[in-house]
Amino acid sequence: MYRAVSKKRDIHRINENIKSNMIRLVEDSNMKSGIYNTKEMISVARERNLDLVEINPKLTPTVCRILDYKKYLYEQKKKRKQFKAKQTKINTKEIRFGPQIGDHDGKVKVKSAEKFLIRGDKVKVFVFFKGRSIVYKEQGKIKLLKFAEEIEKYGKVEQMPVMEGKRMYMIIAPKKFIN
């Protein structure tokens, strides 16, 4: 396990690459935690076929551990991977329609929004205004609020209707369901 020279991709300084003369040794089963000479601890690590690894170089004296460095890196990588897998990714789906959308077409849009919300995605609902339809801003706002009312069972309004350029949008977040 002993490595004399650390590779550039390594995150920590190990063995001879540790710059300080004195180190604070922590979490070692055979040795008592405390402050030791760096060269002595490197020789102790070599005897056990392990590495002296600098964990926190910012403290004085620097904090080090005696361990199998490759195994330590592997465990760190595994922990990061598990943490990343536990994170939930929220996607935002977009649904757009005009201010004069028909009832049936509106129901189709509601069904697709329900599907997205059940899946756990946020829904950004747009009313787009083409040409002279910009005069129907109030009608567009009414359509968005009606949409939110119809989808109330599956999601809650995160952001009320906002006008941005030629389109008005509203964001709906999924409700948390208990299975």
N, C-alpha and C positions, 0 to 999 in steps of 0.2 A: 503494500500500500504506500510505501514511502515514495515521495516524489520530491526531487531536489529543486526543480524549477517549475514554477506555476505557469500555466498557459495563459495567453491574453484573454481568452474567453471566460476564465475562472472569475468568479465574483469576489472571492475572499483571498487574502494573502495566506499562504501556507508555508510551514517550515522556515527555511532560510530567508524567505521574502518578507517575514515579519520584521519591521524596522526597529521597534522599541527593544530596549535591553531588558526591561522588567515587564511581566504580563500578569494579569489576574486570571487564574485558572478556575473554571466553573464546571459543574456537572460531570465530574469524573468519578467513577465507582471505586477505583483503587487509590486515588490520591485525594487528600483533603483540599477543599477549595481554599484559595489564598493567593498571595503574590509570590511569584517565583522568577528565577532567572530564565530568560528565553532559551539560551543554549542548553541548559539542563533539561528543560521540558522537551526540546527537540530530540535530545538523546533518549529520553524516556519514551517518547512517541515512537522512535525508531525501534527500540527494543520490543515494543508490542506490535510492530508492523502497522502502525497507524500514523496519522498526520496531526501536527499541531496547526489548528485552523484559527485564524483571527476572526472573531465573530463581530466585535464592535470596536473599530479602530478609533472612534471619536472620544472614548473615555480615557482617562489617565489613571493607572496603566491600562493598556488595551486589554479587552476581554478575549480570552482564547479558550478553546476546547481541544481535547485529544479525542480524535474520532477517525473513522474511515471516511475520507473526504468524498470519494465517488458515491458511496452509499448515502452520505448526507445530501449530496446534490440530487440524487435520484429521489429521495424522500421529499425534498423541497419541491421538485418538479411534480411529483405525484400529488402533494397537497394543493399546489396551484391549480392543477388539472381538476381535482375534486371541487375546489372552490368555484372554478369557472363553470363546471357542470351544474352546480346548485343555483347559479344565477339565472333569473328568469329574464328572457328577452321579450320586450313588448314591442310588437310591430304596430305601425299605424297604417290602416287601410283608408283609402279615400273613396268617397261616394259623391258623385256630382249630378246635379240636375238643374233644370231651368226654373225660373220663377212661376211658370205657367204649366207645370207638370200635371198630368192627369192623375186621378185617384188610383187607378189600377197600376200605372207605372210607379207611383209613389209607394204602393204596397210591395211591389217587387223590390224596390230599393230598401225598404224596411226589412224585408226577409233576409236580404244579403247582409245588412248591417247586423241583424240578430245573430246570424251565423258567425260573423267576425267576432262579435262580443262574447259569444259562448266559448269560442276558441281562445279568448283572452287577449285579443288585439284591441287597440284603441281605434276609433273610427273618426275620421275627419270628414264632415259632411259639408259640401260646397253647393252654393246656389250661384251659378255663373250667369252674368248678364251680358248678352250680345247686343251690340248696336243700341237701338232705342229702348230696349227692355230695361235699361238702367233706371228708368223712371218708376219701376215696380219694386223699389227697394223694400218698402213696407211689406209687400206681398211675399217677397223672398224671406224676410225675417219671420213672417207668420208661418211659412212652409217649414222653416227650420225648427221653430218651436213646436209645431204640430208633429214633426218627425221625432223630436225628443220625447214628446208625450207618448207617442205610439211605442217607442222603444224603451220606455221607463222600466219595464220589468227586467231587462237585460243589462242596462247601462245607465250611468248617471252623467249629467252634463258637467264636463270639466271646465269648459270655457264657453260662455254665452256667445251668441252670434256677433261677429266682428266683420266689418267691411274692410277689404284689402284690395285696392285697385278696382277691377271689374267683377270681383267675386266676394261673396259673403260666406264665411265659414263658421263652424261650430265644432268643438271636439267633445266626443263622448267616450268615457272610460268604462270598461267592463265592471260590473258588480261582482264581488267575491261570492261564489256559491259554495255552500257547505255540502259535500257529498256524503 
